Amino acid sequence: MAYKIDADTCTSCGACEPVCPVEAISEGDDSYVIDGDTCIDCGLCESTCPVDAISAE
């Protein structure tokens, strides 16, 4: 189960991107996005997000 970033909640602060150990997070058009095929479900991004925009799918 991969993690997902809610585009409506994400403020594009970028806090999640550097903590991802497999570089599954990148900047999208309106918010950051997580590549579900690359995500290893570690949860580091969820605990780092200051606005709780990241959750498990």
PyMOL Python script that loads the backbone (N, CA, C, O; Angstrom):
from pymol import cmd

cmd.read_pdbstr("""\
ATOM      1  N   MET A   1       0.838  -1.170   0.000  1.00  0.00           N
ATOM      2  CA  MET A   1       0.000   0.000   0.000  1.00  0.00           C
ATOM      3  C   MET A   1       0.892   1.244   0.000  1.00  0.00           C
ATOM      4  O   MET A   1       1.652   1.472   0.941  1.00  0.00           O
ATOM      5  N   ALA A   2       0.793   2.023  -1.035  1.00  0.00           N
ATOM      6  CA  ALA A   2       1.601   3.238  -1.159  1.00  0.00           C
ATOM      7  C   ALA A   2       0.929   4.411  -0.454  1.00  0.00           C
ATOM      8  O   ALA A   2      -0.266   4.379  -0.159  1.00  0.00           O
ATOM      9  N   TYR A   3       1.707   5.423  -0.198  1.00  0.00           N
ATOM     10  CA  TYR A   3       1.179   6.650   0.391  1.00  0.00           C
ATOM     11  C   TYR A   3       0.733   7.589  -0.719  1.00  0.00           C
ATOM     12  O   TYR A   3       1.181   7.476  -1.861  1.00  0.00           O
ATOM     13  N   LYS A   4      -0.152   8.515  -0.375  1.00  0.00           N
ATOM     14  CA  LYS A   4      -0.697   9.459  -1.339  1.00  0.00           C
ATOM     15  C   LYS A   4      -0.737  10.849  -0.715  1.00  0.00           C
ATOM     16  O   LYS A   4      -0.982  10.991   0.483  1.00  0.00           O
ATOM     17  N   ILE A   5      -0.496  11.869  -1.525  1.00  0.00           N
ATOM     18  CA  ILE A   5      -0.559  13.251  -1.070  1.00  0.00           C
ATOM     19  C   ILE A   5      -1.858  13.864  -1.571  1.00  0.00           C
ATOM     20  O   ILE A   5      -2.142  13.833  -2.768  1.00  0.00           O
ATOM     21  N   ASP A   6      -2.642  14.418  -0.661  1.00  0.00           N
ATOM     22  CA  ASP A   6      -3.889  15.088  -1.016  1.00  0.00           C
ATOM     23  C   ASP A   6      -3.544  16.457  -1.601  1.00  0.00           C
ATOM     24  O   ASP A   6      -3.047  17.332  -0.892  1.00  0.00           O
ATOM     25  N   ALA A   7      -3.807  16.638  -2.892  1.00  0.00           N
ATOM     26  CA  ALA A   7      -3.445  17.879  -3.586  1.00  0.00           C
ATOM     27  C   ALA A   7      -4.163  19.089  -3.017  1.00  0.00           C
ATOM     28  O   ALA A   7      -3.625  20.196  -3.062  1.00  0.00           O
ATOM     29  N   ASP A   8      -5.362  18.909  -2.485  1.00  0.00           N
ATOM     30  CA  ASP A   8      -6.110  20.035  -1.923  1.00  0.00           C
ATOM     31  C   ASP A   8      -5.522  20.518  -0.608  1.00  0.00           C
ATOM     32  O   ASP A   8      -5.671  21.687  -0.254  1.00  0.00           O
ATOM     33  N   THR A   9      -4.853  19.629   0.119  1.00  0.00           N
ATOM     34  CA  THR A   9      -4.287  19.970   1.423  1.00  0.00           C
ATOM     35  C   THR A   9      -2.819  20.358   1.342  1.00  0.00           C
ATOM     36  O   THR A   9      -2.347  21.172   2.135  1.00  0.00           O
ATOM     37  N   CYS A  10      -2.098  19.784   0.394  1.00  0.00           N
ATOM     38  CA  CYS A  10      -0.657  20.037   0.246  1.00  0.00           C
ATOM     39  C   CYS A  10      -0.379  21.513  -0.022  1.00  0.00           C
ATOM     40  O   CYS A  10      -1.019  22.132  -0.872  1.00  0.00           O
ATOM     41  N   THR A  11       0.578  22.065   0.712  1.00  0.00           N
ATOM     42  CA  THR A  11       0.975  23.465   0.537  1.00  0.00           C
ATOM     43  C   THR A  11       2.267  23.597  -0.280  1.00  0.00           C
ATOM     44  O   THR A  11       2.805  24.696  -0.418  1.00  0.00           O
ATOM     45  N   SER A  12       2.753  22.496  -0.811  1.00  0.00           N
ATOM     46  CA  SER A  12       3.985  22.457  -1.612  1.00  0.00           C
ATOM     47  C   SER A  12       5.193  22.984  -0.852  1.00  0.00           C
ATOM     48  O   SER A  12       6.055  23.650  -1.425  1.00  0.00           O
ATOM     49  N   CYS A  13       5.249  22.684   0.433  1.00  0.00           N
ATOM     50  CA  CYS A  13       6.370  23.155   1.251  1.00  0.00           C
ATOM     51  C   CYS A  13       7.658  22.380   0.961  1.00  0.00           C
ATOM     52  O   CYS A  13       8.757  22.892   1.170  1.00  0.00           O
ATOM     53  N   GLY A  14       7.511  21.134   0.476  1.00  0.00           N
ATOM     54  CA  GLY A  14       8.676  20.329   0.127  1.00  0.00           C
ATOM     55  C   GLY A  14       9.305  19.559   1.266  1.00  0.00           C
ATOM     56  O   GLY A  14      10.354  18.943   1.073  1.00  0.00           O
ATOM     57  N   ALA A  15       8.706  19.570   2.447  1.00  0.00           N
ATOM     58  CA  ALA A  15       9.289  18.876   3.603  1.00  0.00           C
ATOM     59  C   ALA A  15       9.370  17.370   3.391  1.00  0.00           C
ATOM     60  O   ALA A  15      10.264  16.719   3.932  1.00  0.00           O
ATOM     61  N   CYS A  16       8.466  16.818   2.627  1.00  0.00           N
ATOM     62  CA  CYS A  16       8.401  15.372   2.434  1.00  0.00           C
ATOM     63  C   CYS A  16       9.468  14.827   1.476  1.00  0.00           C
ATOM     64  O   CYS A  16       9.965  13.716   1.658  1.00  0.00           O
ATOM     65  N   GLU A  17       9.805  15.603   0.480  1.00  0.00           N
ATOM     66  CA  GLU A  17      10.697  15.112  -0.575  1.00  0.00           C
ATOM     67  C   GLU A  17      12.053  14.629  -0.071  1.00  0.00           C
ATOM     68  O   GLU A  17      12.464  13.531  -0.446  1.00  0.00           O
ATOM     69  N   PRO A  18      12.769  15.385   0.755  1.00  0.00           N
ATOM     70  CA  PRO A  18      14.104  14.928   1.161  1.00  0.00           C
ATOM     71  C   PRO A  18      14.115  13.747   2.137  1.00  0.00           C
ATOM     72  O   PRO A  18      15.149  13.097   2.292  1.00  0.00           O
ATOM     73  N   VAL A  19      12.999  13.457   2.790  1.00  0.00           N
ATOM     74  CA  VAL A  19      12.995  12.351   3.752  1.00  0.00           C
ATOM     75  C   VAL A  19      12.690  11.004   3.103  1.00  0.00           C
ATOM     76  O   VAL A  19      12.850   9.964   3.743  1.00  0.00           O
ATOM     77  N   CYS A  20      12.258  11.006   1.853  1.00  0.00           N
ATOM     78  CA  CYS A  20      11.922   9.745   1.182  1.00  0.00           C
ATOM     79  C   CYS A  20      13.203   8.991   0.820  1.00  0.00           C
ATOM     80  O   CYS A  20      14.021   9.497   0.052  1.00  0.00           O
ATOM     81  N   PRO A  21      13.382   7.786   1.368  1.00  0.00           N
ATOM     82  CA  PRO A  21      14.622   7.041   1.126  1.00  0.00           C
ATOM     83  C   PRO A  21      14.751   6.472  -0.284  1.00  0.00           C
ATOM     84  O   PRO A  21      15.845   6.080  -0.691  1.00  0.00           O
ATOM     85  N   VAL A  22      13.645   6.420  -1.040  1.00  0.00           N
ATOM     86  CA  VAL A  22      13.698   5.872  -2.395  1.00  0.00           C
ATOM     87  C   VAL A  22      13.359   6.908  -3.463  1.00  0.00           C
ATOM     88  O   VAL A  22      13.134   6.561  -4.623  1.00  0.00           O
ATOM     89  N   GLU A  23      13.323   8.176  -3.070  1.00  0.00           N
ATOM     90  CA  GLU A  23      13.056   9.283  -3.979  1.00  0.00           C
ATOM     91  C   GLU A  23      11.769   9.105  -4.771  1.00  0.00           C
ATOM     92  O   GLU A  23      11.732   9.351  -5.976  1.00  0.00           O
ATOM     93  N   ALA A  24      10.709   8.672  -4.079  1.00  0.00           N
ATOM     94  CA  ALA A  24       9.408   8.463  -4.721  1.00  0.00           C
ATOM     95  C   ALA A  24       8.580   9.736  -4.778  1.00  0.00           C
ATOM     96  O   ALA A  24       7.529   9.755  -5.418  1.00  0.00           O
ATOM     97  N   ILE A  25       9.029  10.798  -4.124  1.00  0.00           N
ATOM     98  CA  ILE A  25       8.268  12.037  -4.056  1.00  0.00           C
ATOM     99  C   ILE A  25       8.901  13.084  -4.970  1.00  0.00           C
ATOM    100  O   ILE A  25      10.115  13.287  -4.967  1.00  0.00           O
ATOM    101  N   SER A  26       8.046  13.740  -5.749  1.00  0.00           N
ATOM    102  CA  SER A  26       8.528  14.797  -6.632  1.00  0.00           C
ATOM    103  C   SER A  26       7.501  15.921  -6.685  1.00  0.00           C
ATOM    104  O   SER A  26       6.342  15.746  -6.310  1.00  0.00           O
ATOM    105  N   GLU A  27       7.951  17.073  -7.156  1.00  0.00           N
ATOM    106  CA  GLU A  27       7.070  18.221  -7.250  1.00  0.00           C
ATOM    107  C   GLU A  27       6.190  18.078  -8.487  1.00  0.00           C
ATOM    108  O   GLU A  27       6.683  17.914  -9.602  1.00  0.00           O
ATOM    109  N   GLY A  28       4.883  18.144  -8.268  1.00  0.00           N
ATOM    110  CA  GLY A  28       3.941  18.086  -9.380  1.00  0.00           C
ATOM    111  C   GLY A  28       3.512  19.482  -9.781  1.00  0.00           C
ATOM    112  O   GLY A  28       4.141  20.462  -9.383  1.00  0.00           O
ATOM    113  N   ASP A  29       2.452  19.588 -10.562  1.00  0.00           N
ATOM    114  CA  ASP A  29       1.973  20.882 -11.034  1.00  0.00           C
ATOM    115  C   ASP A  29       1.430  21.750  -9.901  1.00  0.00           C
ATOM    116  O   ASP A  29       1.793  22.920  -9.783  1.00  0.00           O
ATOM    117  N   ASP A  30       0.567  21.180  -9.074  1.00  0.00           N
ATOM    118  CA  ASP A  30      -0.080  21.946  -8.001  1.00  0.00           C
ATOM    119  C   ASP A  30       0.341  21.529  -6.607  1.00  0.00           C
ATOM    120  O   ASP A  30       0.114  22.263  -5.645  1.00  0.00           O
ATOM    121  N   SER A  31       0.951  20.361  -6.484  1.00  0.00           N
ATOM    122  CA  SER A  31       1.364  19.833  -5.183  1.00  0.00           C
ATOM    123  C   SER A  31       2.449  18.787  -5.417  1.00  0.00           C
ATOM    124  O   SER A  31       2.770  18.455  -6.558  1.00  0.00           O
ATOM    125  N   TYR A  32       3.002  18.280  -4.341  1.00  0.00           N
ATOM    126  CA  TYR A  32       3.958  17.184  -4.470  1.00  0.00           C
ATOM    127  C   TYR A  32       3.188  15.900  -4.722  1.00  0.00           C
ATOM    128  O   TYR A  32       2.027  15.785  -4.327  1.00  0.00           O
ATOM    129  N   VAL A  33       3.819  14.934  -5.374  1.00  0.00           N
ATOM    130  CA  VAL A  33       3.182  13.659  -5.698  1.00  0.00           C
ATOM    131  C   VAL A  33       4.106  12.510  -5.307  1.00  0.00           C
ATOM    132  O   VAL A  33       5.327  12.659  -5.263  1.00  0.00           O
ATOM    133  N   ILE A  34       3.498  11.372  -5.026  1.00  0.00           N
ATOM    134  CA  ILE A  34       4.247  10.166  -4.673  1.00  0.00           C
ATOM    135  C   ILE A  34       4.040   9.126  -5.763  1.00  0.00           C
ATOM    136  O   ILE A  34       2.906   8.818  -6.127  1.00  0.00           O
ATOM    137  N   ASP A  35       5.129   8.590  -6.278  1.00  0.00           N
ATOM    138  CA  ASP A  35       5.066   7.508  -7.261  1.00  0.00           C
ATOM    139  C   ASP A  35       4.741   6.221  -6.512  1.00  0.00           C
ATOM    140  O   ASP A  35       5.579   5.687  -5.785  1.00  0.00           O
ATOM    141  N   GLY A  36       3.532   5.735  -6.692  1.00  0.00           N
ATOM    142  CA  GLY A  36       3.071   4.546  -5.979  1.00  0.00           C
ATOM    143  C   GLY A  36       3.870   3.293  -6.287  1.00  0.00           C
ATOM    144  O   GLY A  36       3.946   2.392  -5.452  1.00  0.00           O
ATOM    145  N   ASP A  37       4.466   3.216  -7.465  1.00  0.00           N
ATOM    146  CA  ASP A  37       5.266   2.046  -7.829  1.00  0.00           C
ATOM    147  C   ASP A  37       6.629   2.060  -7.152  1.00  0.00           C
ATOM    148  O   ASP A  37       7.233   1.004  -6.963  1.00  0.00           O
ATOM    149  N   THR A  38       7.122   3.233  -6.785  1.00  0.00           N
ATOM    150  CA  THR A  38       8.426   3.364  -6.147  1.00  0.00           C
ATOM    151  C   THR A  38       8.323   3.366  -4.625  1.00  0.00           C
ATOM    152  O   THR A  38       9.243   2.922  -3.939  1.00  0.00           O
ATOM    153  N   CYS A  39       7.224   3.857  -4.103  1.00  0.00           N
ATOM    154  CA  CYS A  39       7.013   3.976  -2.648  1.00  0.00           C
ATOM    155  C   CYS A  39       7.165   2.621  -1.953  1.00  0.00           C
ATOM    156  O   CYS A  39       6.607   1.620  -2.402  1.00  0.00           O
ATOM    157  N   ILE A  40       7.923   2.600  -0.858  1.00  0.00           N
ATOM    158  CA  ILE A  40       8.139   1.359  -0.109  1.00  0.00           C
ATOM    159  C   ILE A  40       7.313   1.324   1.176  1.00  0.00           C
ATOM    160  O   ILE A  40       7.512   0.451   2.021  1.00  0.00           O
ATOM    161  N   ASP A  41       6.384   2.275   1.324  1.00  0.00           N
ATOM    162  CA  ASP A  41       5.442   2.277   2.442  1.00  0.00           C
ATOM    163  C   ASP A  41       6.123   2.430   3.804  1.00  0.00           C
ATOM    164  O   ASP A  41       5.717   1.794   4.777  1.00  0.00           O
ATOM    165  N   CYS A  42       7.151   3.268   3.873  1.00  0.00           N
ATOM    166  CA  CYS A  42       7.872   3.433   5.136  1.00  0.00           C
ATOM    167  C   CYS A  42       7.193   4.421   6.079  1.00  0.00           C
ATOM    168  O   CYS A  42       7.347   4.323   7.297  1.00  0.00           O
ATOM    169  N   GLY A  43       6.437   5.379   5.520  1.00  0.00           N
ATOM    170  CA  GLY A  43       5.717   6.328   6.353  1.00  0.00           C
ATOM    171  C   GLY A  43       6.480   7.560   6.807  1.00  0.00           C
ATOM    172  O   GLY A  43       5.929   8.395   7.523  1.00  0.00           O
ATOM    173  N   LEU A  44       7.732   7.689   6.406  1.00  0.00           N
ATOM    174  CA  LEU A  44       8.509   8.856   6.830  1.00  0.00           C
ATOM    175  C   LEU A  44       7.884  10.156   6.335  1.00  0.00           C
ATOM    176  O   LEU A  44       7.891  11.158   7.049  1.00  0.00           O
ATOM    177  N   CYS A  45       7.351  10.146   5.138  1.00  0.00           N
ATOM    178  CA  CYS A  45       6.746  11.360   4.581  1.00  0.00           C
ATOM    179  C   CYS A  45       5.512  11.779   5.382  1.00  0.00           C
ATOM    180  O   CYS A  45       5.309  12.965   5.642  1.00  0.00           O
ATOM    181  N   GLU A  46       4.704  10.816   5.765  1.00  0.00           N
ATOM    182  CA  GLU A  46       3.484  11.126   6.512  1.00  0.00           C
ATOM    183  C   GLU A  46       3.808  11.808   7.839  1.00  0.00           C
ATOM    184  O   GLU A  46       3.147  12.772   8.226  1.00  0.00           O
ATOM    185  N   SER A  47       4.812  11.313   8.521  1.00  0.00           N
ATOM    186  CA  SER A  47       5.161  11.891   9.819  1.00  0.00           C
ATOM    187  C   SER A  47       5.860  13.239   9.694  1.00  0.00           C
ATOM    188  O   SER A  47       5.941  13.985  10.670  1.00  0.00           O
ATOM    189  N   THR A  48       6.365  13.560   8.505  1.00  0.00           N
ATOM    190  CA  THR A  48       7.065  14.820   8.284  1.00  0.00           C
ATOM    191  C   THR A  48       6.141  15.947   7.817  1.00  0.00           C
ATOM    192  O   THR A  48       6.442  17.121   8.030  1.00  0.00           O
ATOM    193  N   CYS A  49       5.039  15.602   7.193  1.00  0.00           N
ATOM    194  CA  CYS A  49       4.146  16.614   6.602  1.00  0.00           C
ATOM    195  C   CYS A  49       3.519  17.503   7.679  1.00  0.00           C
ATOM    196  O   CYS A  49       2.830  17.006   8.571  1.00  0.00           O
ATOM    197  N   PRO A  50       3.758  18.821   7.598  1.00  0.00           N
ATOM    198  CA  PRO A  50       3.229  19.729   8.620  1.00  0.00           C
ATOM    199  C   PRO A  50       1.732  20.005   8.510  1.00  0.00           C
ATOM    200  O   PRO A  50       1.138  20.544   9.444  1.00  0.00           O
ATOM    201  N   VAL A  51       1.111  19.647   7.384  1.00  0.00           N
ATOM    202  CA  VAL A  51      -0.315  19.919   7.214  1.00  0.00           C
ATOM    203  C   VAL A  51      -1.143  18.630   7.080  1.00  0.00           C
ATOM    204  O   VAL A  51      -2.311  18.678   6.694  1.00  0.00           O
ATOM    205  N   ASP A  52      -0.543  17.502   7.393  1.00  0.00           N
ATOM    206  CA  ASP A  52      -1.232  16.193   7.340  1.00  0.00           C
ATOM    207  C   ASP A  52      -1.861  15.908   5.980  1.00  0.00           C
ATOM    208  O   ASP A  52      -2.984  15.410   5.910  1.00  0.00           O
ATOM    209  N   ALA A  53      -1.157  16.215   4.915  1.00  0.00           N
ATOM    210  CA  ALA A  53      -1.677  15.983   3.563  1.00  0.00           C
ATOM    211  C   ALA A  53      -1.356  14.583   3.031  1.00  0.00           C
ATOM    212  O   ALA A  53      -1.818  14.211   1.952  1.00  0.00           O
ATOM    213  N   ILE A  54      -0.574  13.814   3.774  1.00  0.00           N
ATOM    214  CA  ILE A  54      -0.131  12.502   3.291  1.00  0.00           C
ATOM    215  C   ILE A  54      -0.781  11.403   4.118  1.00  0.00           C
ATOM    216  O   ILE A  54      -0.818  11.460   5.347  1.00  0.00           O
ATOM    217  N   SER A  55      -1.300  10.391   3.402  1.00  0.00           N
ATOM    218  CA  SER A  55      -1.919   9.251   4.084  1.00  0.00           C
ATOM    219  C   SER A  55      -1.698   7.991   3.266  1.00  0.00           C
ATOM    220  O   SER A  55      -1.357   8.056   2.084  1.00  0.00           O
ATOM    221  N   ALA A  56      -1.892   6.853   3.900  1.00  0.00           N
ATOM    222  CA  ALA A  56      -1.789   5.570   3.205  1.00  0.00           C
ATOM    223  C   ALA A  56      -3.018   5.386   2.334  1.00  0.00           C
ATOM    224  O   ALA A  56      -4.135   5.702   2.742  1.00  0.00           O
ATOM    225  N   GLU A  57      -2.803   4.878   1.142  1.00  0.00           N
ATOM    226  CA  GLU A  57      -3.932   4.635   0.224  1.00  0.00           C
ATOM    227  C   GLU A  57      -4.738   3.460   0.686  1.00  0.00           C
ATOM    228  O   GLU A  57      -5.727   3.100   0.047  1.00  0.00           O
TER     229      GLU A  57
END
""", "prot")
cmd.dss("prot")
cmd.show_as("cartoon", "prot")
cmd.util.cbc("prot")
cmd.orient("prot")
